[in-house]
């Protein structure tokens, strides 16, 4: 399902105009991104939680040249599904 399909499905389910649903979805994503950029986590009941985690620096080895390289630390986004969502996906 792509974004256009998602918006039209939500619009029909909510009995709203597709432009309004697009605006709501855009606002949700903007708020989610803003909270995550501030370092906060976001938990959506029945769906899961989003969290920004810091990956530590590490040393990797190039298998062909055997050269060792240092990978700097970075921030990554992680998602943990709720138990309700996990149960629904098991079917």
KENUMAR-951473 format. One line per 5 residues: number of its first residue (from 1); their letters; for each residue x, y, z of N, C-alpha, C, O. Coordinates in nm, 4 decimals. Layout:
// residues N
NUM = A = X Y Z X Y Z X Y Z X Y Z; ...
//
This chain:
// residues 91
1 = XXXXX = 0.0854 -0.1175 0.0000 0.0000 0.0000 0.0000 0.0894 0.1231 0.0000 0.1801 0.1347 0.0824; 0.0642 0.2130 -0.0906 0.1407 0.3375 -0.0938 0.0618 0.4486 -0.0244 -0.0488 0.4260 0.0247; 0.1195 0.5680 -0.0210 0.0593 0.6797 0.0511 -0.0781 0.7160 -0.0058 -0.1715 0.7430 0.0697; -0.0903 0.7167 -0.1368 -0.2177 0.7535 -0.1992 -0.3279 0.6535 -0.1631 -0.4408 0.6925 -0.1338; -0.2942 0.5250 -0.1656 -0.3910 0.4221 -0.1273 -0.4299 0.4346 0.0197 -0.5466 0.4197 0.0557
6 = XXXXX = -0.3310 0.4619 0.1036 -0.3559 0.4771 0.2473 -0.4493 0.5945 0.2746 -0.5442 0.5822 0.3519; -0.4223 0.7078 0.2113 -0.5051 0.8277 0.2314 -0.6477 0.8031 0.1837 -0.7428 0.8420 0.2514; -0.6639 0.7391 0.0681 -0.8001 0.7148 0.0180 -0.8742 0.6133 0.1058 -0.9951 0.6262 0.1252; -0.8041 0.5132 0.1589 -0.8680 0.4169 0.2483 -0.9107 0.4837 0.3784 -1.0202 0.4580 0.4284; -0.8257 0.5686 0.4331 -0.8597 0.6403 0.5557 -0.9740 0.7378 0.5316 -1.0611 0.7532 0.6172
11 = XXXXX = -0.9748 0.8036 0.4168 -1.0816 0.8985 0.3857 -1.2164 0.8277 0.3766 -1.3173 0.8794 0.4246; -1.2181 0.7109 0.3158 -1.3458 0.6391 0.3048 -1.3893 0.5835 0.4405 -1.5085 0.5809 0.4713; -1.2934 0.5391 0.5213 -1.3266 0.4850 0.6538 -1.3787 0.5942 0.7469 -1.4709 0.5707 0.8249; -1.3198 0.7137 0.7387 -1.3596 0.8240 0.8262 -1.4701 0.9102 0.7656 -1.5201 1.0019 0.8309; -1.5081 0.8816 0.6422 -1.6089 0.9596 0.5705 -1.5682 1.1076 0.5655 -1.6468 1.1969 0.5971
16 = XXXXX = -1.4426 1.1301 0.5245 -1.3868 1.2658 0.5133 -1.3301 1.2846 0.3736 -1.3151 1.1893 0.2971; -1.2994 1.4083 0.3426 -1.2354 1.4421 0.2162 -1.0890 1.3981 0.2210 -1.0249 1.4060 0.3257; -1.0371 1.3524 0.1085 -0.8987 1.3033 0.1027 -0.7986 1.4130 0.1374 -0.6948 1.3849 0.1973; -0.8281 1.5361 0.1010 -0.7361 1.6469 0.1332 -0.7284 1.6699 0.2831 -0.6213 1.6995 0.3361; -0.8409 1.6564 0.3515 -0.8408 1.6722 0.4974 -0.7610 1.5604 0.5639 -0.6848 1.5849 0.6574
21 = XXXXX = -0.7786 1.4391 0.5156 -0.7053 1.3262 0.5717 -0.5560 1.3428 0.5446 -0.4737 1.3121 0.6308; -0.5208 1.3911 0.4258 -0.3803 1.4151 0.3918 -0.3199 1.5184 0.4867 -0.2064 1.5029 0.5319; -0.3955 1.6229 0.5163 -0.3479 1.7271 0.6077 -0.3299 1.6708 0.7488 -0.2317 1.7024 0.8159; -0.4239 1.5880 0.7938 -0.4140 1.5270 0.9273 -0.2930 1.4343 0.9339 -0.2173 1.4378 1.0309; -0.2745 1.3514 0.8308 -0.1604 1.2597 0.8289 -0.0290 1.3368 0.8259 0.0669 1.2984 0.8928
26 = XXXXX = -0.0239 1.4446 0.7492 0.0964 1.5275 0.7442 0.1261 1.5916 0.8785 0.2419 1.5996 0.9196; 0.0224 1.6375 0.9472 0.0403 1.6962 1.0800 0.0897 1.5927 1.1802 0.1749 1.6224 1.2639; 0.0362 1.4712 1.1716 0.0800 1.3640 1.2612 0.2277 1.3324 1.2395 0.3039 1.3199 1.3354; 0.2672 1.3198 1.1146 0.4071 1.2880 1.0842 0.4988 1.4009 1.1263 0.6076 1.3753 1.1779; 0.4579 1.5255 1.1055 0.5398 1.6391 1.1465 0.5564 1.6424 1.2980 0.6660 1.6683 1.3477
31 = XXXXX = 0.4500 1.6167 1.3710 0.4572 1.6150 1.5177 0.5430 1.4993 1.5669 0.6208 1.5150 1.6610; 0.5293 1.3842 1.5041 0.6111 1.2682 1.5380 0.7592 1.2990 1.5160 0.8423 1.2702 1.6021; 0.7915 1.3568 1.4021 0.9308 1.3901 1.3715 0.9858 1.4951 1.4682 1.1011 1.4867 1.5104; 0.9039 1.5927 1.5028 0.9475 1.6977 1.5956 0.9781 1.6397 1.7338 1.0793 1.6741 1.7949; 0.8902 1.5515 1.7827 0.9135 1.4884 1.9129 1.0378 1.4024 1.9120 1.1152 1.4042 2.0077
36 = XXXXX = 1.0583 1.3265 1.8047 1.1754 1.2401 1.7971 1.3042 1.3214 1.7839 1.4080 1.2820 1.8372; 1.2981 1.4338 1.7137 1.4169 1.5203 1.7022 1.4528 1.5823 1.8365 1.5698 1.6111 1.8617; 1.3544 1.6032 1.9226 1.3802 1.6571 2.0560 1.4344 1.5507 2.1509 1.4718 1.5821 2.2639; 1.4390 1.4259 2.1066 1.4898 1.3176 2.1898 1.3833 1.2464 2.2702 1.4151 1.1582 2.3500; 1.2577 1.2827 2.2509 1.1482 1.2167 2.3222 1.1108 1.0874 2.2511 1.1431 1.0684 2.1338
41 = XXXXX = 1.0434 1.0000 2.3215 0.9889 0.8802 2.2594 0.8379 0.8993 2.2457 0.7787 0.9831 2.3138; 0.7771 0.8219 2.1585 0.6339 0.8330 2.1351 0.5732 0.6937 2.1394 0.6160 0.6045 2.0662; 0.4740 0.6752 2.2250 0.4045 0.5470 2.2360 0.2610 0.5652 2.1897 0.1901 0.6537 2.2376; 0.2187 0.4811 2.0964 0.0821 0.4825 2.0463 0.0160 0.3554 2.0968 0.0550 0.2451 2.0584; -0.0836 0.3706 2.1825 -0.1483 0.2567 2.2460 -0.2090 0.1645 2.1413 -0.2827 0.2094 2.0535
46 = XXXXX = -0.1784 0.0368 2.1506 -0.2308 -0.0612 2.0576 -0.1490 -0.0746 1.9308 -0.1779 -0.1617 1.8488; -0.0477 0.0088 1.9119 0.0344 0.0037 1.7911 0.1802 -0.0238 1.8244 0.2368 -0.1234 1.7794; 0.2409 0.0640 1.9031 0.3810 0.0442 1.9391 0.4445 0.1737 1.9837 0.3763 0.2740 2.0051; 0.5769 0.1707 1.9977 0.6479 0.2898 2.0427 0.7683 0.3165 1.9540 0.8368 0.2247 1.9090; 0.7921 0.4453 1.9300 0.9060 0.4931 1.8532 1.0043 0.5554 1.9507 0.9645 0.6233 2.0454
51 = XXXXX = 1.1328 0.5321 1.9274 1.2339 0.5843 2.0175 1.3626 0.6090 1.9393 1.3967 0.5332 1.8485; 1.4335 0.7157 1.9755 1.5637 0.7444 1.9168 1.6693 0.6851 2.0081 1.6725 0.7128 2.1280; 1.7559 0.6029 1.9499 1.8623 0.5400 2.0278 1.9971 0.5789 1.9698 2.0095 0.6084 1.8509; 2.0962 0.5783 2.0548 2.2311 0.6111 2.0117 2.3102 0.4822 1.9936 2.3239 0.4030 2.0868; 2.3621 0.4620 1.8729 2.4502 0.3482 1.8484 2.5924 0.3925 1.8780 2.6357 0.4979 1.8315
56 = XXXXX = 2.6638 0.3144 1.9536 2.8000 0.3481 1.9914 2.8951 0.3301 1.8739 2.8647 0.2605 1.7771; 3.0111 0.3946 1.8847 3.1097 0.3765 1.7792 3.1632 0.2337 1.7841 3.1681 0.1704 1.8896; 3.2029 0.1853 1.6670 3.2525 0.0487 1.6614 3.3589 0.0372 1.5528 3.3722 0.1234 1.4660; 3.4332 -0.0710 1.5606 3.5379 -0.0971 1.4626 3.4880 -0.2068 1.3687 3.4413 -0.3116 1.4132; 3.4987 -0.1812 1.2384 3.4604 -0.2801 1.1387 3.5840 -0.3145 1.0558 3.6779 -0.2354 1.0461
61 = XXXXX = 3.5825 -0.4322 0.9969 3.6950 -0.4777 0.9164 3.6464 -0.5048 0.7753 3.5501 -0.5788 0.7550; 3.7141 -0.4440 0.6768 3.6842 -0.4698 0.5368 3.7336 -0.6103 0.5037 3.8529 -0.6369 0.5177; 3.6453 -0.7020 0.4599 3.6875 -0.8404 0.4404 3.7900 -0.8613 0.3278 3.8678 -0.9566 0.3322; 3.7906 -0.7742 0.2289 3.8843 -0.7938 0.1174 4.0222 -0.7376 0.1483 4.1232 -0.8011 0.1181; 4.0275 -0.6182 0.2086 4.1571 -0.5545 0.2352 4.2054 -0.5770 0.3775 4.3201 -0.5462 0.4097
66 = XXXXX = 4.1196 -0.6299 0.4624 4.1497 -0.6510 0.6052 4.1802 -0.5199 0.6774 4.2402 -0.5201 0.7848; 4.1394 -0.4099 0.6190 4.1609 -0.2789 0.6796 4.0546 -0.2541 0.7861 3.9360 -0.2785 0.7642; 4.0987 -0.2060 0.9002 4.0077 -0.1756 1.0104 3.9646 -0.0300 0.9991 4.0458 0.0582 0.9714; 3.8344 -0.0061 1.0211 3.7814 0.1303 1.0143 3.6955 0.1559 1.1371 3.6326 0.0650 1.1911; 3.6943 0.2803 1.1797 3.6139 0.3215 1.2935 3.4850 0.3843 1.2421 3.4881 0.4823 1.1677
71 = XXXXX = 3.3724 0.3277 1.2819 3.2414 0.3826 1.2454 3.1978 0.4727 1.3599 3.1868 0.4268 1.4736; 3.1726 0.6004 1.3317 3.1366 0.6933 1.4397 2.9992 0.6631 1.4991 2.9180 0.5945 1.4369; 2.9733 0.7142 1.6193 2.8404 0.6937 1.6792 2.7334 0.7671 1.5994 2.7612 0.8677 1.5342; 2.6108 0.7158 1.6054 2.5015 0.7811 1.5332 2.3700 0.7532 1.6038 2.3592 0.6619 1.6857; 2.2707 0.8336 1.5700 2.1356 0.8171 1.6241 2.0520 0.7384 1.5243 2.0564 0.7652 1.4042
76 = XXXXX = 1.9758 0.6412 1.5738 1.8898 0.5609 1.4881 1.7494 0.5572 1.5475 1.7316 0.5676 1.6688; 1.6523 0.5426 1.4617 1.5131 0.5332 1.5040 1.4782 0.3865 1.5234 1.5068 0.3032 1.4373; 1.4169 0.3554 1.6352 1.3749 0.2174 1.6600 1.2247 0.2155 1.6871 1.1673 0.3109 1.7398; 1.1637 0.1042 1.6493 1.0206 0.0846 1.6700 1.0014 -0.0485 1.7393 1.0599 -0.1492 1.6995; 0.9196 -0.0489 1.8426 0.8860 -0.1722 1.9122 0.7345 -0.1869 1.9064 0.6609 -0.1028 1.9580
81 = XXXXX = 0.6894 -0.2938 1.8436 0.5463 -0.3170 1.8277 0.4840 -0.3551 1.9610 0.5470 -0.4212 2.0435; 0.3590 -0.3126 1.9816 0.2881 -0.3477 2.1043 0.2437 -0.4938 2.0978 0.2392 -0.5537 1.9903; 0.2118 -0.5488 2.2112 0.1676 -0.6879 2.2171 0.0367 -0.7067 2.1406 0.0150 -0.8118 2.0803; -0.0497 -0.6069 2.1425 -0.1766 -0.6147 2.0686 -0.1503 -0.6280 1.9191 -0.2132 -0.7101 1.8524; -0.0574 -0.5476 1.8656 -0.0235 -0.5545 1.7233 0.0433 -0.6871 1.6902 0.0157 -0.7458 1.5856
86 = XXXXX = 0.1301 -0.7345 1.7773 0.1952 -0.8635 1.7558 0.0922 -0.9761 1.7495 0.1023 -1.0653 1.6653; -0.0065 -0.9717 1.8386 -0.1111 -1.0738 1.8397 -0.1956 -1.0698 1.7131 -0.2354 -1.1744 1.6618; -0.2233 -0.9504 1.6624 -0.3024 -0.9371 1.5399 -0.2259 -0.9921 1.4189 -0.2867 -1.0468 1.3269; -0.0941 -0.9779 1.4188 -0.0146 -1.0235 1.3065 0.0075 -1.1743 1.3074 0.0414 -1.2319 1.2040; -0.0106 -1.2382 1.4199 0.0087 -1.3835 1.4294 -0.1007 -1.4602 1.3559 -0.0739 -1.5623 1.2926
91 = X = -0.2221 -1.4116 1.3645 -0.3403 -1.4760 1.3049 -0.3274 -1.6240 1.3151 -0.4162 -1.6969 1.2710
//
